[in-house]
């Protein structure tokens, strides 16, 4: 196991929202002392086999997840394109009550069908839902990659927790697919990620790989220039874009011409300004040798900073404009999931969960099994290990906006292996 100081740089988690979306009108304030992270503990996993059903639907394709602390449940979006069952998200219970996650600790307890603005389920192949983020109004934003091959536009839309579509956010023209592939999103490499800042002022999504006019998709020899897209939720307008360079594909496929990819699959906002995030990159190579269980997946968790990054919203083509004078987002590797020594499936979503009984903050990630019999739905959990105690009142004790302020966090301990 590598020393954690080799994996972690200072985490600038400031004013993190304990409840990025309370659905109750009564909110609570959680003042928290500054503390030091000694390490990150792997808290266990729970697997759901492909073919698991709930209320007449197949549970799978879980591509994004968000936590509702008012109910201690999670909402996880399925990327089923209304082909197996209508487009939907699941309500999950994830049992971290004893400070770890055991097999069987993930339970579906609800299902919500997504409805269009006319109140009907989405038609087959009309969307590819990938990201989900809860708001303080008790609504969720959901992102769709669309379908570039069929010229179906990506979207970022707001839905009620009952599934009714409420609002759509405008998507800049440069992201929309084109028939000649001269510009716009690549198929299945679009709006995979979604997050809302703790103060609810901003929403971010990002392309998984480059727009056609911005550069190549990721390969073994090069990363891909993705775009992070920032929305102002007061005006409901896009206000900025930033360059995020993904890593190259992690491992060679076997055979050499088999499918391989790497991309930015989720973001998690860490402060009100929207300058700092956690980011997930997922690399997959068919038949890759050397991965745990030979799954072919390499999952990396990054800390990302937009401080000093150039707003490229006025740049229609990075290929034409060139990268000179453009400062990309800064990224620092926090964790390579391979270091946990367990097989990882197609991890695509992350969220903070509850504060654990011992004071650690939990991090929850989920995998998209692609409804494949050779894959599985996987929930992994981690704990941030604080050095100093925190002062957290009961939710009923105070009223106001729910914020968790973690100031000056740095990591100086070691990771832990399997529980």
Residue pairs with C-beta under 8 A, 6 or more apart in sequence:
1 339
1 414
1 415
1 416
1 417
2 339
2 415
3 414
4 39
4 40
4 411
4 412
4 413
4 414
4 415
5 411
5 412
7 333
7 334
7 335
7 336
7 339
7 415
8 37
8 40
8 332
8 334
8 335
8 411
9 303
9 332
9 334
9 411
10 408
10 409
10 410
10 411
11 37
11 270
11 303
11 334
11 406
11 409
11 410
11 411
12 270
12 271
12 276
12 303
12 305
12 408
12 409
13 270
13 271
13 276
13 406
13 409
14 270
14 271
14 272
14 276
14 405
14 406
14 407
15 198
15 199
15 271
15 272
15 403
15 404
15 405
16 198
16 270
16 271
16 352
16 403
16 404
16 405
16 406
17 197
17 198
17 199
17 402
17 403
17 404
18 30
18 69
18 355
18 402
18 403
18 404
19 27
19 28
19 68
19 69
19 70
19 136
19 402
20 66
20 67
20 133
20 134
20 135
20 136
20 196
20 198
21 66
21 68
21 133
21 134
21 135
21 136
21 137
21 138
21 139
21 140
21 196
22 28
22 68
22 69
22 70
22 136
22 138
22 402
23 68
23 70
23 71
23 138
23 161
24 70
24 138
26 399
27 136
27 399
27 400
27 401
27 402
28 393
28 394
28 395
28 396
28 397
28 398
28 399
28 400
28 402
29 393
29 398
29 399
29 400
29 401
29 402
29 403
30 392
30 393
30 395
30 402
30 403
30 404
31 391
31 392
31 393
31 405
32 390
32 391
32 392
32 404
32 405
32 406
33 388
33 389
33 390
33 391
34 388
34 405
34 406
34 407
34 408
34 409
35 386
35 387
35 388
35 389
35 390
35 406
35 409
36 386
36 387
36 388
36 408
36 409
36 410
36 411
36 412
37 384
37 385
37 386
37 387
37 409
37 410
37 411
37 412
37 413
38 385
38 386
38 387
38 411
38 412
38 413
39 385
39 411
39 412
39 413
39 414
39 415
39 416
40 334
40 335
40 363
40 382
40 383
40 384
40 385
40 411
40 415
40 416
41 360
41 382
41 383
41 385
41 415
41 416
41 419
42 340
42 380
42 381
42 382
42 415
42 416
42 417
42 418
42 419
43 96
43 99
43 100
43 101
43 362
43 381
43 382
43 383
43 419
44 100
44 101
44 102
44 105
44 380
44 381
44 419
45 101
45 103
45 342
45 378
45 379
45 380
45 381
46 94
46 101
46 102
46 103
46 104
46 105
46 106
46 378
46 379
47 103
47 376
47 377
47 378
47 379
48 59
48 106
48 376
48 377
48 378
48 379
49 376
49 377
50 60
50 369
50 371
50 372
50 373
50 375
50 376
50 377
51 58
51 373
52 58
52 59
52 60
52 377
53 59
54 90
54 108
54 111
55 108
55 111
56 85
57 84
57 85
57 88
57 111
58 80
58 84
58 85
58 371
59 78
59 90
59 108
59 377
60 78
60 80
60 84
60 368
60 369
60 370
60 371
60 377
61 78
61 79
61 80
61 368
61 369
61 370
61 371
62 76
62 77
62 78
62 79
62 90
62 348
62 349
62 366
62 367
62 368
62 369
62 377
63 77
63 78
63 79
63 129
63 130
63 131
63 192
63 265
63 348
63 349
63 366
63 368
64 76
64 77
64 129
64 130
64 131
64 132
64 133
64 143
64 193
64 194
64 266
64 348
64 349
64 366
65 74
65 75
65 76
65 77
65 92
65 132
65 349
65 350
65 351
65 364
65 365
65 366
66 74
66 75
66 76
66 132
66 133
66 134
66 140
66 351
67 73
67 74
67 134
67 351
67 352
67 353
67 354
67 364
68 74
68 75
68 134
69 354
69 402
72 93
72 354
73 91
73 92
73 93
73 109
73 110
74 91
74 92
74 93
74 94
74 351
74 353
74 364
75 89
75 90
75 91
75 92
75 112
75 132
75 134
75 140
75 161
76 89
76 90
76 92
76 132
76 349
76 366
77 89
77 129
77 130
77 131
77 132
77 142
77 349
78 87
78 88
78 89
78 90
78 129
79 128
79 129
79 130
79 368
80 87
80 88
80 371
81 87
81 124
81 125
81 126
81 127
81 128
82 121
82 122
82 123
82 124
82 125
82 126
82 127
83 124
83 125
84 371
86 113
86 114
86 121
86 122
87 113
87 114
87 121
87 122
87 127
87 129
88 111
88 112
88 113
88 114
88 163
89 111
89 112
89 114
89 129
89 132
89 140
89 142
90 108
90 110
90 111
90 112
91 108
91 109
91 110
91 111
91 112
92 106
92 107
92 108
92 109
93 106
93 107
93 109
94 101
94 105
94 106
94 353
94 364
94 379
94 381
95 101
95 102
95 105
95 106
95 107
96 105
96 353
96 354
96 356
96 362
96 381
97 357
99 356
99 357
99 358
99 360
99 383
100 381
100 419
101 379
101 380
101 381
105 379
106 379
112 161
112 162
112 163
113 121
113 163
114 121
114 122
114 127
114 129
114 142
114 159
114 163
114 165
115 121
115 122
115 159
115 163
115 164
115 165
116 122
116 165
117 165
117 168
119 164
125 147
125 150
125 152
126 152
127 144
127 146
127 152
127 155
128 144
128 145
128 146
128 147
128 188
128 190
129 142
129 143
129 144
130 143
130 144
130 145
130 191
130 192
130 193
130 194
130 348
131 141
131 142
131 143
131 191
131 192
131 193
131 194
131 195
131 205
131 266
131 349
132 140
132 141
132 142
132 143
132 194
132 349
133 140
133 141
133 194
133 195
133 196
133 203
134 140
134 196
135 141
135 158
135 196
135 200
136 200
136 401
136 402
138 160
138 161
139 158
139 159
139 160
139 161
139 166
140 158
140 159
140 161
141 156
141 157
141 158
141 159
141 169
141 194
141 196
141 203
142 156
142 157
142 158
142 159
142 194
143 154
143 155
143 156
143 191
143 192
143 193
143 194
143 205
144 154
144 155
144 156
144 157
144 191
145 154
145 185
145 188
145 189
145 190
145 191
145 192
145 208
146 152
146 153
146 154
146 155
146 177
146 185
146 190
146 191
147 177
147 187
148 177
148 181
148 184
148 185
148 186
148 187
148 188
148 190
149 177
149 187
151 177
151 178
151 179
152 177
153 171
153 176
153 177
154 171
154 175
154 176
154 185
154 190
154 191
155 168
155 169
155 171
155 191
156 168
156 169
156 171
156 191
156 194
156 203
156 205
156 231
157 165
157 166
157 167
157 168
157 169
158 165
158 166
158 167
158 168
158 169
159 165
159 166
160 166
167 236
169 203
169 231
169 236
169 237
169 238
170 236
170 237
170 238
171 238
172 229
172 238
172 241
172 313
174 183
174 184
174 211
174 213
174 316
175 184
175 185
175 190
175 207
175 211
175 227
175 229
176 183
176 184
176 185
177 184
177 185
177 187
178 184
178 212
181 212
182 212
182 213
183 211
183 212
183 213
183 316
183 317
184 211
184 212
184 213
185 191
185 207
185 211
185 212
186 207
186 209
186 210
186 211
186 212
186 217
188 208
189 207
189 208
189 209
189 217
189 261
189 263
190 207
190 208
191 205
191 206
191 207
191 229
192 206
192 207
192 208
192 263
192 264
192 265
192 266
192 348
193 204
193 205
193 206
193 208
193 264
193 265
193 266
193 267
193 279
193 280
194 203
194 204
194 205
194 266
194 267
195 203
195 204
195 205
195 266
195 267
195 268
195 269
195 277
196 202
196 203
196 204
196 233
196 269
197 203
197 204
197 269
197 271
197 272
197 273
197 274
198 269
198 271
198 272
198 403
198 404
199 272
199 401
199 403
200 233
201 232
201 233
201 234
201 272
201 274
202 230
202 231
202 232
202 233
202 269
202 274
203 230
203 231
203 233
204 228
204 229
204 230
204 231
204 267
204 269
204 274
204 277
205 228
205 229
205 231
205 267
206 226
206 227
206 228
206 229
206 244
206 264
206 267
207 226
207 227
207 229
207 264
208 226
208 263
208 264
208 265
209 217
209 218
209 224
209 226
209 246
209 261
209 263
209 264
210 216
210 217
210 224
210 225
210 226
210 227
210 318
211 227
213 316
213 317
213 318
213 319
213 320
214 225
214 227
214 317
214 318
214 319
215 224
215 225
215 318
215 319
216 222
216 224
217 224
217 261
218 224
218 246
218 247
218 248
218 249
218 261
218 262
218 263
218 283
219 248
219 249
219 260
220 248
220 249
220 252
220 260
221 248
222 248
223 245
223 246
223 247
223 248
223 262
224 245
224 246
224 262
224 263
225 243
225 244
225 245
225 246
225 318
225 323
225 328
226 243
226 244
226 245
226 246
226 263
226 264
227 241
227 242
227 243
227 244
227 312
228 241
228 242
228 243
228 244
228 267
228 306
228 329
229 238
229 240
229 241
230 238
230 239
230 240
230 241
230 242
230 274
231 237
231 238
231 239
232 238
232 239
238 313
239 313
240 311
240 313
241 311
241 312
241 313
241 315
242 306
242 309
242 310
242 311
242 312
242 328
242 329
243 309
243 310
243 312
243 318
243 323
243 326
243 327
243 328
243 329
244 264
244 279
244 304
244 328
244 329
244 331
245 328
245 329
245 331
246 262
246 263
246 264
246 281
247 262
247 281
247 283
247 300
248 262
249 260
249 261
249 262
249 283
249 285
250 262
250 283
250 285
250 288
250 298
251 260
251 283
251 285
251 288
251 289
251 290
251 291
251 296
251 298
252 260
252 285
252 288
253 259
253 260
253 285
253 286
253 287
253 288
253 296
254 285
254 286
254 287
254 288
254 289
255 287
258 285
258 286
258 287
259 284
259 285
259 286
260 283
260 284
260 285
260 286
260 288
261 283
261 284
262 281
262 282
262 283
262 284
262 298
263 281
263 282
264 279
264 280
264 281
265 280
265 281
265 282
265 347
265 348
265 349
266 279
266 280
266 348
266 349
266 350
267 277
267 278
267 279
267 280
267 304
268 277
268 278
268 279
268 350
268 351
268 352
269 276
269 277
270 276
270 277
270 278
274 306
275 305
275 306
275 307
276 303
276 304
276 305
276 306
276 307
277 303
277 304
277 306
278 301
278 302
278 303
278 304
278 334
278 350
278 363
279 301
279 302
279 303
279 304
279 331
280 299
280 300
280 301
280 302
280 347
280 348
280 349
280 350
280 365
281 299
281 300
281 302
282 297
282 298
282 299
282 346
282 347
282 348
283 297
283 298
283 299
283 300
284 296
284 297
284 298
284 346
285 296
285 298
286 296
287 294
287 296
288 294
288 296
291 297
291 298
291 338
291 343
292 338
292 341
292 342
292 343
292 344
293 342
293 343
295 343
295 344
295 345
297 344
297 345
297 346
297 347
298 336
298 337
298 338
299 336
299 337
299 338
299 344
299 347
299 365
300 333
300 335
300 336
300 337
301 333
301 334
301 335
301 336
301 337
301 350
302 331
302 332
302 333
302 334
303 331
303 332
303 334
304 329
304 330
304 331
304 332
305 329
305 330
305 331
306 329
306 330
307 330
308 327
308 330
309 327
309 328
309 329
309 330
310 325
310 326
310 327
310 328
312 318
312 326
315 321
315 326
318 326
335 415
337 344
337 347
337 380
338 344
339 415
340 380
340 415
340 417
340 418
341 417
341 418
342 418
344 367
344 378
344 380
345 367
345 368
345 369
345 375
345 376
345 377
345 378
346 367
346 368
346 369
346 370
346 375
347 365
347 366
347 367
347 378
347 380
348 366
348 367
348 368
349 365
349 366
349 368
350 363
350 364
350 365
350 366
351 363
351 364
352 361
352 362
352 363
352 364
353 362
353 363
353 364
353 381
354 362
355 361
355 362
355 390
355 392
355 404
356 362
356 383
359 386
359 389
359 390
360 383
360 384
360 385
360 386
361 383
361 384
361 386
361 404
361 406
362 381
362 382
362 383
362 384
363 381
363 382
363 383
363 384
364 379
364 380
364 381
365 379
365 380
365 381
365 382
366 377
366 378
366 379
366 380
367 375
367 376
367 377
367 378
367 379
368 377
369 375
369 376
369 377
369 378
384 409
385 413
